[in-house]
Amino acid sequence: MGEDPNRATILEILKELNKSEEVAPNDTENGLESNEINERLIEFWAIRENRVRLAELLRMLYSNKMIRYDGAPRYSWVRKRNLGGVYQITTEGKEYLRANIIASERIQ
């Protein structure tokens, strides 16, 4: 039957945002801009095969409170530029990610 491309991409987005939070040296660097998410997922099968719309999935994750959007202007010393707004994973997003990782490990 195959894996659902939307669900698979949602999990990849949450993984990347979670990873961003883990390696962020401070709150300013926590999160990813939409273009950074796109760059990190460019080789992911559902994106590569044009099976999903990333912007729609980001809106859905936001409306379900799994991610938040911080559009406040700020300068990133790590990126050496002004940020155009970043997406960050929420507690709800982490719980969803964790539950799905645990479920997939049990199935295999």
The first five atom37 places (N, CA, C, CB, O) and aatype in JSON, in Angstrom:
{
  "aatype": [12, 7, 6, 3, 14, 2, 1, 0, 16, 9, 10, 6, 9, 10, 11, 6, 10, 2, 11, 15, 6, 6, 19, 0, 14, 2, 3, 16, 6, 2, 7, 10, 6, 15, 2, 6, 9, 2, 6, 1, 10, 9, 6, 13, 17, 0, 9, 1, 6, 2, 1, 19, 1, 10, 0, 6, 10, 10, 1, 12, 10, 18, 15, 2, 11, 12, 9, 1, 18, 3, 7, 0, 14, 1, 18, 15, 17, 19, 1, 11, 1, 2, 10, 7, 7, 19, 18, 5, 9, 16, 16, 6, 7, 11, 6, 18, 10, 1, 0, 2, 9, 9, 0, 15, 6, 1, 9, 5],
  "atom_mask": [
    [1, 1, 1, 1, 1],
    [1, 1, 1, 0, 1],
    [1, 1, 1, 1, 1],
    [1, 1, 1, 1, 1],
    [1, 1, 1, 1, 1],
    [1, 1, 1, 1, 1],
    [1, 1, 1, 1, 1],
    [1, 1, 1, 1, 1],
    [1, 1, 1, 1, 1],
    [1, 1, 1, 1, 1],
    [1, 1, 1, 1, 1],
    [1, 1, 1, 1, 1],
    [1, 1, 1, 1, 1],
    [1, 1, 1, 1, 1],
    [1, 1, 1, 1, 1],
    [1, 1, 1, 1, 1],
    [1, 1, 1, 1, 1],
    [1, 1, 1, 1, 1],
    [1, 1, 1, 1, 1],
    [1, 1, 1, 1, 1],
    [1, 1, 1, 1, 1],
    [1, 1, 1, 1, 1],
    [1, 1, 1, 1, 1],
    [1, 1, 1, 1, 1],
    [1, 1, 1, 1, 1],
    [1, 1, 1, 1, 1],
    [1, 1, 1, 1, 1],
    [1, 1, 1, 1, 1],
    [1, 1, 1, 1, 1],
    [1, 1, 1, 1, 1],
    [1, 1, 1, 0, 1],
    [1, 1, 1, 1, 1],
    [1, 1, 1, 1, 1],
    [1, 1, 1, 1, 1],
    [1, 1, 1, 1, 1],
    [1, 1, 1, 1, 1],
    [1, 1, 1, 1, 1],
    [1, 1, 1, 1, 1],
    [1, 1, 1, 1, 1],
    [1, 1, 1, 1, 1],
    [1, 1, 1, 1, 1],
    [1, 1, 1, 1, 1],
    [1, 1, 1, 1, 1],
    [1, 1, 1, 1, 1],
    [1, 1, 1, 1, 1],
    [1, 1, 1, 1, 1],
    [1, 1, 1, 1, 1],
    [1, 1, 1, 1, 1],
    [1, 1, 1, 1, 1],
    [1, 1, 1, 1, 1],
    [1, 1, 1, 1, 1],
    [1, 1, 1, 1, 1],
    [1, 1, 1, 1, 1],
    [1, 1, 1, 1, 1],
    [1, 1, 1, 1, 1],
    [1, 1, 1, 1, 1],
    [1, 1, 1, 1, 1],
    [1, 1, 1, 1, 1],
    [1, 1, 1, 1, 1],
    [1, 1, 1, 1, 1],
    [1, 1, 1, 1, 1],
    [1, 1, 1, 1, 1],
    [1, 1, 1, 1, 1],
    [1, 1, 1, 1, 1],
    [1, 1, 1, 1, 1],
    [1, 1, 1, 1, 1],
    [1, 1, 1, 1, 1],
    [1, 1, 1, 1, 1],
    [1, 1, 1, 1, 1],
    [1, 1, 1, 1, 1],
    [1, 1, 1, 0, 1],
    [1, 1, 1, 1, 1],
    [1, 1, 1, 1, 1],
    [1, 1, 1, 1, 1],
    [1, 1, 1, 1, 1],
    [1, 1, 1, 1, 1],
    [1, 1, 1, 1, 1],
    [1, 1, 1, 1, 1],
    [1, 1, 1, 1, 1],
    [1, 1, 1, 1, 1],
    [1, 1, 1, 1, 1],
    [1, 1, 1, 1, 1],
    [1, 1, 1, 1, 1],
    [1, 1, 1, 0, 1],
    [1, 1, 1, 0, 1],
    [1, 1, 1, 1, 1],
    [1, 1, 1, 1, 1],
    [1, 1, 1, 1, 1],
    [1, 1, 1, 1, 1],
    [1, 1, 1, 1, 1],
    [1, 1, 1, 1, 1],
    [1, 1, 1, 1, 1],
    [1, 1, 1, 0, 1],
    [1, 1, 1, 1, 1],
    [1, 1, 1, 1, 1],
    [1, 1, 1, 1, 1],
    [1, 1, 1, 1, 1],
    [1, 1, 1, 1, 1],
    [1, 1, 1, 1, 1],
    [1, 1, 1, 1, 1],
    [1, 1, 1, 1, 1],
    [1, 1, 1, 1, 1],
    [1, 1, 1, 1, 1],
    [1, 1, 1, 1, 1],
    [1, 1, 1, 1, 1],
    [1, 1, 1, 1, 1],
    [1, 1, 1, 1, 1],
    [1, 1, 1, 1, 1]
  ],
  "atom_positions": [
    [[0.82, -1.2, 0.0], [0.0, 0.0, 0.0], [0.86, 1.27, 0.0], [-0.93, 0.0, 1.21], [0.52, 2.24, -0.67]],
    [[1.95, 1.26, 0.74], [2.86, 2.4, 0.72], [2.58, 3.39, 1.84], [0.0, 0.0, 0.0], [1.48, 3.43, 2.4]],
    [[3.59, 4.16, 2.13], [3.5, 5.15, 3.2], [2.78, 6.41, 2.73], [4.91, 5.51, 3.72], [2.95, 6.84, 1.59]],
    [[1.97, 6.99, 3.61], [1.26, 8.23, 3.31], [2.28, 9.37, 3.22], [0.17, 8.53, 4.41], [2.99, 9.64, 4.19]],
    [[2.36, 10.04, 2.07], [3.37, 11.09, 1.9], [3.17, 12.28, 2.85], [3.36, 11.59, 0.48], [4.15, 12.87, 3.31]],
    [[1.93, 12.63, 3.15], [1.68, 13.75, 4.07], [2.16, 13.43, 5.47], [0.18, 14.1, 4.1], [2.88, 14.22, 6.08]],
    [[1.79, 12.28, 5.97], [2.2, 11.87, 7.31], [3.72, 11.76, 7.39], [1.54, 10.53, 7.7], [4.33, 12.23, 8.35]],
    [[4.32, 11.14, 6.4], [5.77, 10.98, 6.39], [6.48, 12.33, 6.39], [6.21, 10.15, 5.18], [7.48, 12.51, 7.08]],
    [[5.97, 13.27, 5.61], [6.59, 14.59, 5.53], [6.39, 15.36, 6.83], [6.01, 15.39, 4.36], [7.29, 16.06, 7.28]],
    [[5.22, 15.23, 7.44], [4.96, 15.87, 8.73], [5.99, 15.4, 9.76], [3.52, 15.57, 9.23], [6.55, 16.21, 10.5]],
    [[6.23, 14.11, 9.79], [7.21, 13.58, 10.73], [8.61, 14.11, 10.43], [7.21, 12.06, 10.69], [9.37, 14.4, 11.35]],
    [[8.96, 14.23, 9.16], [10.28, 14.77, 8.8], [10.41, 16.24, 9.2], [10.53, 14.62, 7.28], [11.46, 16.66, 9.67]],
    [[9.35, 17.01, 9.0], [9.37, 18.42, 9.42], [9.61, 18.51, 10.93], [8.04, 19.14, 9.04], [10.46, 19.26, 11.39]],
    [[8.84, 17.72, 11.68], [8.98, 17.74, 13.14], [10.37, 17.28, 13.57], [7.91, 16.86, 13.77], [10.93, 17.83, 14.53]],
    [[10.93, 16.29, 12.89], [12.28, 15.83, 13.21], [13.3, 16.95, 13.0], [12.66, 14.61, 12.35], [14.18, 17.17, 13.83]],
    [[13.17, 17.66, 11.88], [14.12, 18.75, 11.59], [13.98, 19.9, 12.59], [13.9, 19.27, 10.17], [14.99, 20.47, 13.02]],
    [[12.74, 20.24, 12.96], [12.55, 21.31, 13.94], [13.05, 20.89, 15.32], [11.07, 21.71, 14.02], [13.61, 21.71, 16.05]],
    [[12.86, 19.63, 15.66], [13.35, 19.12, 16.93], [14.88, 19.14, 16.95], [12.83, 17.69, 17.19], [15.5, 19.53, 17.95]],
    [[15.49, 18.73, 15.85], [16.95, 18.75, 15.73], [17.47, 20.18, 15.84], [17.39, 18.12, 14.39], [18.49, 20.43, 16.49]],
    [[16.78, 21.12, 15.22], [17.18, 22.52, 15.28], [17.19, 23.02, 16.72], [16.25, 23.38, 14.43], [18.09, 23.74, 17.13]],
    [[16.17, 22.63, 17.47], [16.09, 23.04, 18.87], [17.22, 22.43, 19.69], [14.74, 22.65, 19.47], [17.79, 23.08, 20.56]],
    [[17.54, 21.17, 19.41], [18.58, 20.48, 20.17], [19.97, 21.1, 19.98], [18.62, 19.03, 19.78], [20.77, 21.12, 20.91]],
    [[20.24, 21.58, 18.78], [21.58, 22.12, 18.51], [21.66, 23.63, 18.64], [22.01, 21.71, 17.12], [22.75, 24.2, 18.52]],
    [[20.54, 24.3, 18.88], [20.53, 25.76, 18.98], [21.3, 26.23, 20.22], [19.08, 26.3, 19.03], [21.04, 25.75, 21.32]],
    [[22.24, 27.16, 20.03], [23.0, 27.65, 21.18], [22.18, 28.57, 22.08], [24.24, 28.38, 20.69], [22.53, 28.79, 23.24]],
    [[21.08, 29.12, 21.55], [20.21, 30.01, 22.33], [18.83, 30.1, 21.66], [20.86, 31.44, 22.46], [18.62, 29.53, 20.59]],
    [[17.91, 30.81, 22.3], [16.54, 30.91, 21.78], [16.48, 31.58, 20.41], [15.67, 31.68, 22.76], [15.62, 31.24, 19.6]],
    [[17.36, 32.52, 20.14], [17.35, 33.21, 18.86], [17.61, 32.25, 17.71], [18.39, 34.33, 18.85], [17.03, 32.39, 16.63]],
    [[18.47, 31.29, 17.93], [18.85, 30.35, 16.86], [17.92, 29.15, 16.77], [20.27, 29.87, 17.08], [18.03, 28.35, 15.84]],
    [[17.01, 29.01, 17.71], [16.07, 27.88, 17.72], [15.03, 28.06, 16.62], [15.38, 27.75, 19.09], [14.37, 29.1, 16.54]],
    [[14.88, 27.06, 15.78], [13.86, 27.09, 14.73], [14.46, 27.22, 13.35], [0.0, 0.0, 0.0], [15.66, 27.45, 13.18]],
    [[13.58, 27.06, 12.37], [13.98, 27.11, 10.97], [13.02, 27.98, 10.17], [14.05, 25.7, 10.36], [11.81, 27.97, 10.4]],
    [[13.57, 28.74, 9.25], [12.74, 29.49, 8.31], [12.15, 28.5, 7.3], [13.57, 30.61, 7.58], [12.67, 27.4, 7.15]],
    [[11.09, 28.89, 6.62], [10.45, 27.97, 5.66], [11.42, 27.55, 4.56], [9.21, 28.63, 5.04], [11.39, 26.39, 4.14]],
    [[12.27, 28.46, 4.1], [13.23, 28.08, 3.06], [14.27, 27.09, 3.6], [13.93, 29.32, 2.5], [14.77, 26.25, 2.85]],
    [[14.62, 27.19, 4.9], [15.55, 26.24, 5.49], [14.91, 24.85, 5.62], [16.02, 26.74, 6.88], [15.58, 23.84, 5.4]],
    [[13.64, 24.81, 5.96], [12.93, 23.53, 6.02], [12.91, 22.9, 4.63], [11.47, 23.71, 6.56], [13.19, 21.71, 4.47]],
    [[12.6, 23.71, 3.64], [12.57, 23.22, 2.26], [13.94, 22.67, 1.84], [12.13, 24.33, 1.31], [14.02, 21.61, 1.21]],
    [[15.0, 23.38, 2.17], [16.36, 22.92, 1.82], [16.7, 21.6, 2.5], [17.39, 23.99, 2.22], [17.32, 20.73, 1.89]],
    [[16.3, 21.46, 3.77], [16.62, 20.22, 4.49], [15.82, 19.03, 3.99], [16.36, 20.42, 5.97], [16.26, 17.88, 4.11]],
    [[14.64, 19.3, 3.43], [13.78, 18.21, 2.97], [13.81, 18.0, 1.45], [12.37, 18.46, 3.4], [13.07, 17.16, 0.94]],
    [[14.64, 18.73, 0.75], [14.63, 18.7, -0.72], [14.84, 17.29, -1.28], [15.71, 19.63, -1.25], [14.31, 16.97, -2.34]],
    [[15.6, 16.45, -0.59], [15.84, 15.09, -1.06], [14.9, 14.06, -0.44], [17.26, 14.7, -0.78], [14.98, 12.88, -0.76]],
    [[14.0, 14.51, 0.45], [13.05, 13.59, 1.04], [12.09, 13.12, -0.05], [12.27, 14.26, 2.23], [11.62, 13.93, -0.85]],
    [[11.8, 11.84, -0.08], [11.07, 11.23, -1.21], [9.76, 11.93, -1.55], [10.78, 9.78, -0.9], [9.47, 12.14, -2.73]],
    [[8.96, 12.31, -0.57], [7.65, 12.92, -0.86], [7.81, 14.32, -1.46], [6.81, 13.0, 0.43], [6.99, 14.74, -2.28]],
    [[8.84, 15.02, -1.06], [9.13, 16.34, -1.64], [9.72, 16.17, -3.03], [10.09, 17.15, -0.73], [9.29, 16.82, -3.98]],
    [[10.7, 15.3, -3.13], [11.38, 15.05, -4.41], [10.38, 14.6, -5.49], [12.48, 13.99, -4.24], [10.49, 15.01, -6.65]],
    [[9.43, 13.75, -5.11], [8.43, 13.25, -6.06], [7.23, 14.19, -6.21], [7.94, 11.89, -5.62], [6.27, 13.87, -6.9]],
    [[7.3, 15.35, -5.56], [6.25, 16.37, -5.66], [4.88, 15.82, -5.22], [6.16, 16.88, -7.1], [3.86, 16.1, -5.84]],
    [[4.88, 15.04, -4.14], [3.66, 14.4, -3.65], [2.96, 15.21, -2.56], [3.99, 13.03, -3.12], [1.83, 14.9, -2.2]],
    [[3.64, 16.25, -2.04], [3.06, 17.07, -0.97], [3.32, 18.54, -1.23], [3.64, 16.66, 0.4], [4.18, 18.92, -2.02]],
    [[2.56, 19.35, -0.54], [2.76, 20.81, -0.58], [3.24, 21.23, 0.81], [1.44, 21.59, -1.0], [2.47, 21.23, 1.77]],
    [[4.49, 21.59, 0.88], [5.12, 21.91, 2.14], [4.41, 23.04, 2.88], [6.56, 22.27, 1.92], [4.2, 22.95, 4.09]],
    [[4.05, 24.1, 2.17], [3.38, 25.24, 2.81], [2.07, 24.82, 3.47], [3.11, 26.36, 1.78], [1.74, 25.29, 4.56]],
    [[1.33, 23.94, 2.82], [0.06, 23.47, 3.39], [0.3, 22.64, 4.64], [-0.72, 22.65, 2.37], [-0.45, 22.75, 5.62]],
    [[1.33, 21.81, 4.63], [1.64, 21.0, 5.8], [2.09, 21.87, 6.97], [2.72, 19.97, 5.47], [1.76, 21.59, 8.12]],
    [[2.85, 22.92, 6.69], [3.26, 23.85, 7.75], [2.04, 24.54, 8.35], [4.26, 24.89, 7.2], [1.95, 24.7, 9.57]],
    [[1.1, 24.95, 7.51], [-0.14, 25.58, 8.01], [-0.93, 24.59, 8.88], [-1.01, 26.07, 6.83], [-1.46, 24.97, 9.92]],
    [[-1.01, 23.34, 8.44], [-1.74, 22.33, 9.19], [-1.07, 22.07, 10.54], [-1.84, 21.03, 8.38], [-1.76, 21.98, 11.56]],
    [[0.24, 21.94, 10.55], [0.96, 21.74, 11.81], [0.76, 22.92, 12.75], [2.46, 21.53, 11.54], [0.61, 22.74, 13.96]],
    [[0.77, 24.12, 12.2], [0.56, 25.34, 12.99], [-0.86, 25.36, 13.57], [0.82, 26.6, 12.13], [-1.05, 25.65, 14.75]],
    [[-1.83, 25.06, 12.74], [-3.23, 25.11, 13.21], [-3.51, 24.04, 14.25], [-4.19, 24.96, 12.03], [-4.42, 24.19, 15.06]],
    [[-2.75, 22.95, 14.23], [-2.89, 21.89, 15.22], [-1.94, 22.05, 16.4], [-2.67, 20.54, 14.57], [-1.8, 21.15, 17.24]],
    [[-1.28, 23.2, 16.46], [-0.4, 23.58, 17.58], [0.79, 22.64, 17.77], [-1.19, 23.62, 18.85], [1.31, 22.5, 18.87]],
    [[1.23, 21.99, 16.68], [2.42, 21.15, 16.76], [3.68, 21.96, 16.48], [2.31, 19.98, 15.78], [4.78, 21.55, 16.84]],
    [[3.51, 23.11, 15.83], [4.61, 24.04, 15.63], [4.1, 25.45, 15.92], [5.18, 23.94, 14.17], [2.89, 25.7, 15.9]],
    [[5.01, 26.35, 16.19], [4.65, 27.77, 16.34], [5.49, 28.55, 15.34], [4.9, 28.29, 17.83], [6.53, 28.08, 14.87]],
    [[5.02, 29.74, 15.03], [5.73, 30.61, 14.1], [6.09, 31.88, 14.83], [4.88, 30.91, 12.82], [5.24, 32.53, 15.43]],
    [[7.35, 32.23, 14.8], [7.83, 33.46, 15.41], [8.3, 34.38, 14.29], [8.99, 33.18, 16.44], [9.37, 34.18, 13.72]],
    [[7.5, 35.37, 13.99], [7.81, 36.3, 12.91], [8.52, 37.56, 13.36], [0.0, 0.0, 0.0], [8.75, 38.47, 12.56]],
    [[8.86, 37.63, 14.65], [9.54, 38.82, 15.17], [10.9, 38.97, 14.51], [9.7, 38.74, 16.7], [11.68, 38.01, 14.44]],
    [[11.2, 40.17, 14.01], [12.5, 40.38, 13.37], [13.63, 40.24, 14.4], [12.56, 41.78, 12.7], [13.55, 40.77, 15.51]],
    [[14.66, 39.53, 14.0], [15.83, 39.36, 14.86], [17.02, 38.99, 14.02], [15.58, 38.29, 15.95], [16.89, 38.44, 12.92]],
    [[18.17, 39.29, 14.55], [19.41, 39.0, 13.84], [19.98, 37.69, 14.37], [20.44, 40.15, 14.01], [20.07, 37.48, 15.58]],
    [[20.36, 36.81, 13.45], [20.99, 35.54, 13.8], [22.49, 35.68, 13.62], [20.43, 34.38, 12.94], [22.98, 35.9, 12.52]],
    [[23.22, 35.55, 14.72], [24.67, 35.62, 14.64], [25.25, 34.37, 14.0], [25.27, 35.82, 16.02], [26.29, 34.43, 13.35]],
    [[24.58, 33.25, 14.16], [25.04, 32.01, 13.55], [24.85, 32.06, 12.03], [24.28, 30.8, 14.14], [25.75, 31.7, 11.27]],
    [[23.67, 32.53, 11.6], [23.39, 32.61, 10.16], [23.96, 33.88, 9.53], [21.89, 32.55, 9.93], [24.07, 33.97, 8.31]],
    [[24.31, 34.83, 10.36], [24.88, 36.12, 9.94], [23.94, 36.91, 9.03], [26.19, 35.89, 9.22], [24.35, 37.47, 8.01]],
    [[22.66, 36.94, 9.44], [21.65, 37.69, 8.69], [20.4, 37.84, 9.53], [21.32, 37.0, 7.34], [20.24, 37.19, 10.56]],
    [[19.52, 38.72, 9.07], [18.22, 38.88, 9.72], [17.33, 37.71, 9.34], [17.57, 40.22, 9.33], [17.31, 37.26, 8.19]],
    [[16.58, 37.22, 10.31], [15.67, 36.11, 10.06], [14.32, 36.65, 9.6], [15.5, 35.23, 11.32], [13.86, 37.68, 10.08]],
    [[13.71, 35.94, 8.68], [12.41, 36.34, 8.16], [11.26, 35.71, 8.9], [0.0, 0.0, 0.0], [10.11, 35.83, 8.47]],
    [[11.52, 35.06, 9.99], [10.51, 34.35, 10.76], [10.83, 32.87, 10.79], [0.0, 0.0, 0.0], [11.22, 32.29, 9.77]],
    [[10.68, 32.26, 11.95], [11.06, 30.86, 12.09], [9.91, 30.03, 12.64], [12.29, 30.74, 12.99], [9.06, 30.5, 13.39]],
    [[9.93, 28.77, 12.24], [9.03, 27.78, 12.79], [9.78, 27.03, 13.88], [8.49, 26.8, 11.69], [10.96, 26.72, 13.73]],
    [[9.08, 26.73, 14.97], [9.66, 26.0, 16.08], [8.71, 24.88, 16.5], [9.98, 26.94, 17.27], [7.49, 25.04, 16.39]],
    [[9.25, 23.79, 16.96], [8.42, 22.68, 17.43], [7.86, 23.02, 18.81], [9.25, 21.35, 17.47], [8.52, 23.67, 19.62]],
    [[6.64, 22.57, 19.06], [6.0, 22.78, 20.36], [6.02, 21.47, 21.15], [4.53, 23.29, 20.19], [6.45, 20.44, 20.65]],
    [[5.57, 21.54, 22.38], [5.47, 20.33, 23.2], [4.54, 19.32, 22.54], [4.96, 20.68, 24.62], [4.83, 18.12, 22.54]],
    [[3.43, 19.8, 21.97], [2.5, 18.91, 21.29], [3.15, 18.24, 20.09], [1.26, 19.69, 20.84], [2.93, 17.06, 19.83]],
    [[3.97, 18.99, 19.36], [4.69, 18.44, 18.22], [5.69, 17.38, 18.65], [0.0, 0.0, 0.0], [5.84, 16.35, 18.0]],
    [[6.37, 17.64, 19.77], [7.34, 16.65, 20.29], [6.62, 15.38, 20.73], [8.13, 17.25, 21.48], [7.11, 14.28, 20.49]],
    [[5.46, 15.53, 21.36], [4.7, 14.36, 21.81], [4.24, 13.53, 20.6], [3.48, 14.79, 22.66], [4.32, 12.3, 20.63]],
    [[3.77, 14.2, 19.56], [3.33, 13.5, 18.35], [4.51, 12.77, 17.7], [2.69, 14.49, 17.35], [4.39, 11.61, 17.3]],
    [[5.63, 13.45, 17.6], [6.83, 12.86, 17.01], [7.27, 11.64, 17.82], [7.96, 13.89, 16.94], [7.54, 10.58, 17.26]],
    [[7.35, 11.8, 19.12], [7.79, 10.71, 20.0], [6.85, 9.51, 19.88], [7.85, 11.18, 21.46], [7.31, 8.38, 19.75]],
    [[5.55, 9.75, 19.91], [4.57, 8.66, 19.82], [4.71, 7.91, 18.5], [3.15, 9.2, 19.96], [4.6, 6.68, 18.47]],
    [[4.96, 8.63, 17.41], [5.09, 7.99, 16.1], [6.4, 7.24, 15.96], [4.98, 9.03, 15.02], [6.45, 6.2, 15.29]],
    [[7.46, 7.73, 16.58], [8.74, 7.02, 16.55], [8.62, 5.73, 17.34], [9.88, 7.91, 17.11], [9.09, 4.69, 16.9]],
    [[8.01, 5.8, 18.51], [7.83, 4.61, 19.34], [6.96, 3.58, 18.59], [7.18, 4.98, 20.71], [7.27, 2.39, 18.59]],
    [[5.87, 4.04, 17.97], [4.98, 3.15, 17.23], [5.71, 2.49, 16.06], [3.75, 3.92, 16.72], [5.52, 1.3, 15.83]],
    [[6.52, 3.23, 15.34], [7.22, 2.66, 14.19], [8.29, 1.67, 14.64], [7.86, 3.77, 13.35], [8.56, 0.69, 13.94]],
    [[8.9, 1.91, 15.79], [9.89, 0.96, 16.3], [9.23, -0.35, 16.73], [10.66, 1.57, 17.48], [9.82, -1.42, 16.58]],
    [[8.02, -0.27, 17.27], [7.29, -1.47, 17.67], [6.87, -2.31, 16.47], [6.07, -1.1, 18.49], [6.9, -3.54, 16.52]],
    [[6.49, -1.63, 15.39], [6.01, -2.32, 14.2], [7.14, -3.09, 13.53], [5.39, -1.33, 13.21], [6.91, -4.2, 13.04]],
    [[8.32, -2.55, 13.5], [9.44, -3.2, 12.85], [9.93, -4.27, 13.72], [10.54, -2.24, 12.54], [10.89, -4.95, 13.36]]
  ]
}
